[in-house]
Amino acid sequence: MKSMNPKFKMLPLLVLGMTLITFTSCSKDEDEMEPPVVEVADIRFRVNLTKIKATDTSGEGDADNVELEIYGDLTTSLTIGTTVDTRVLWSTVYEEAIRVGQNDTQLTGEAIFTVPEDQLSNSSITCAGELDENDGGGFSQFQGDESSTFTLAAINGTQDVELTFSDTPGQTSVVTYTITRL
């Protein structure tokens, strides 16, 4: 058997050494471990405008007149820190006022807001509105500018919100919103 050239006797050892050095230099040290990525879940909330009704029409002056002709704006807002996102849920002008009696009148309007879970304690939803009543003949009466605000961390299911507009004596209307954590 021929013996190996002395120059190449160290070659297998050199290849093995280079492989080990390469392997260890490419692996991460325990000190260099990256922290686990924590994904923050988003939580969604739906705000529905559901109904309006007149709870007092005595200011209409006529016993047969048991309806209010309502117009104005109803909104909802999401506040996260100092950022506010406002959505109009219902809006109508004087000429298109709706007749509201003592039975529920359905209103439709919906907004869905998405909030990062880690911002819940720093977030709120506001339901608001400004309504007027058309008394006919071009005369309007201010019903009120009302709002109600809720911290999102306090909402776990569905919550009804009622705003009462009663700035004009004898003319009171109540608007109902529903806030649902999805």
C-alpha positions as CSV (number, residue, x, y, z in Angstrom):
1,M,0.0,0.0,0.0
2,K,1.2,3.4,-0.9
3,S,1.6,5.9,1.9
4,M,0.0,9.2,1.6
5,N,2.1,12.2,0.6
6,P,3.1,14.0,3.8
7,K,1.7,17.2,2.4
8,F,-1.8,15.7,2.3
9,K,-1.8,13.9,5.6
10,M,-3.3,16.8,7.4
11,L,-5.9,17.5,4.7
12,P,-8.7,15.5,6.3
13,L,-8.1,17.1,9.6
14,L,-8.1,20.5,8.0
15,V,-11.4,19.9,6.2
16,L,-13.0,18.6,9.5
17,G,-11.7,21.6,11.4
18,M,-13.0,24.1,8.8
19,T,-16.4,22.4,8.8
20,L,-16.7,22.6,12.6
21,I,-15.6,26.3,12.7
22,T,-18.1,27.2,10.0
23,F,-20.9,25.3,11.8
24,T,-20.3,26.9,15.1
25,S,-19.9,30.4,13.7
26,C,-23.2,30.2,11.9
27,S,-25.2,29.0,14.8
28,K,-26.7,31.6,17.3
29,D,-25.4,32.0,20.8
30,E,-28.0,31.7,23.5
31,D,-27.2,35.3,24.4
32,E,-28.3,36.4,21.0
33,M,-31.8,34.8,21.1
34,E,-34.5,37.1,19.7
35,P,-37.4,37.8,22.0
36,P,-40.6,36.0,20.9
37,V,-42.9,38.2,18.8
38,V,-46.1,38.9,20.7
39,E,-48.9,39.4,18.3
40,V,-51.6,41.8,19.5
41,A,-55.1,40.7,18.7
42,D,-57.6,43.2,17.2
43,I,-61.0,43.5,18.8
44,R,-64.0,44.7,16.8
45,F,-66.9,46.7,18.0
46,R,-70.2,47.3,16.1
47,V,-72.3,50.3,16.8
48,N,-75.9,50.1,15.5
49,L,-78.5,52.9,15.5
50,T,-81.7,51.1,16.1
51,K,-84.7,53.3,16.9
52,I,-86.2,56.6,18.0
53,K,-89.5,57.3,19.7
54,A,-91.3,60.4,21.1
55,T,-91.9,60.1,24.8
56,D,-93.5,63.5,25.2
57,T,-95.5,65.3,22.6
58,S,-97.6,67.6,24.9
59,G,-95.7,70.6,23.6
60,E,-97.3,70.2,20.1
61,G,-100.3,72.1,21.4
62,D,-103.0,69.8,19.9
63,A,-104.2,66.6,21.5
64,D,-104.4,64.9,18.1
65,N,-100.8,65.9,17.2
66,V,-98.9,63.0,18.8
67,E,-95.9,63.0,16.5
68,L,-92.7,65.0,16.3
69,E,-91.1,65.8,12.9
70,I,-87.4,65.1,13.7
71,Y,-84.3,65.9,11.6
72,G,-80.6,66.3,12.4
73,D,-77.5,64.1,12.8
74,L,-76.7,61.0,14.8
75,T,-73.0,59.9,15.0
76,T,-70.6,57.6,16.7
77,S,-66.9,58.1,17.4
78,L,-64.0,55.9,18.3
79,T,-61.3,57.5,20.3
80,I,-57.9,55.8,20.8
81,G,-55.6,58.1,22.8
82,T,-55.9,61.4,20.9
83,T,-57.0,60.0,17.6
84,V,-60.8,60.3,16.8
85,D,-62.7,58.5,14.1
86,T,-66.2,59.8,13.7
87,R,-68.9,58.1,11.5
88,V,-72.3,59.5,10.6
89,L,-75.0,56.9,11.2
90,W,-78.1,58.9,10.3
91,S,-78.5,62.4,8.9
92,T,-81.5,64.1,7.4
93,V,-82.4,67.7,6.6
94,Y,-85.4,69.9,7.6
95,E,-87.3,69.1,4.4
96,E,-87.0,65.4,5.0
97,A,-87.8,65.3,8.7
98,I,-89.2,61.9,9.9
99,R,-92.4,61.6,11.8
100,V,-91.8,60.1,15.3
101,G,-94.6,58.9,17.5
102,Q,-94.8,57.1,20.8
103,N,-94.1,53.8,19.2
104,D,-90.6,52.9,18.1
105,T,-89.6,54.2,14.7
106,Q,-86.8,52.1,13.2
107,L,-83.5,53.9,12.3
108,T,-80.7,52.2,10.4
109,G,-77.1,53.0,10.7
110,E,-74.0,50.9,11.5
111,A,-70.3,51.4,12.0
112,I,-67.6,48.8,12.8
113,F,-64.5,49.9,14.6
114,T,-61.3,47.8,15.1
115,V,-59.1,48.4,18.2
116,P,-55.8,46.7,19.1
117,E,-56.3,44.7,22.3
118,D,-53.5,46.5,24.0
119,Q,-55.3,49.8,23.4
120,L,-58.7,48.9,25.0
121,S,-58.1,50.7,28.3
122,N,-57.1,53.8,26.3
123,S,-60.1,53.7,24.0
124,S,-63.7,54.8,24.1
125,I,-66.8,54.9,21.9
126,T,-69.1,58.0,21.9
127,C,-72.7,58.0,20.7
128,A,-73.9,61.5,19.9
129,G,-76.6,63.5,18.2
130,E,-78.0,66.9,17.5
131,L,-81.7,66.9,16.7
132,D,-84.3,69.5,15.8
133,E,-88.1,69.4,15.4
134,N,-89.9,70.8,12.4
135,D,-93.1,72.6,13.7
136,G,-94.2,73.3,10.2
137,G,-94.4,76.7,8.5
138,G,-90.6,77.0,8.5
139,F,-90.3,77.0,12.3
140,S,-87.9,74.7,14.0
141,Q,-87.3,73.9,17.6
142,F,-83.9,72.7,19.0
143,Q,-84.3,69.3,20.6
144,G,-80.8,69.0,22.0
145,D,-77.2,68.1,21.5
146,E,-76.6,64.9,23.5
147,S,-73.8,62.4,23.8
148,S,-72.6,59.4,26.0
149,T,-69.1,57.9,26.1
150,F,-68.1,54.4,27.1
151,T,-64.6,52.9,27.8
152,L,-64.2,49.9,25.5
153,A,-62.6,47.8,28.2
154,A,-66.0,47.9,30.0
155,I,-67.9,46.4,27.1
156,N,-67.8,42.6,26.9
157,G,-71.1,41.8,25.1
158,T,-73.9,44.0,24.0
159,Q,-74.8,47.3,25.6
160,D,-77.8,49.5,24.8
161,V,-77.3,53.3,24.9
162,E,-80.2,55.7,25.0
163,L,-79.9,59.5,24.4
164,T,-82.8,61.7,25.5
165,F,-83.3,64.9,23.6
166,S,-85.6,67.2,25.6
167,D,-84.4,70.8,25.3
168,T,-87.9,71.9,24.1
169,P,-90.5,71.4,26.9
170,G,-93.2,69.0,25.9
171,Q,-91.2,67.6,23.0
172,T,-88.9,64.7,24.1
173,S,-87.4,62.0,21.9
174,V,-85.2,59.1,22.8
175,V,-82.7,57.5,20.4
176,T,-81.4,54.0,21.0
177,Y,-77.9,52.7,19.9
178,T,-76.5,49.3,20.5
179,I,-72.8,48.7,21.0
180,T,-71.6,45.1,20.5
181,R,-68.1,43.6,21.1
182,L,-67.7,41.2,18.2
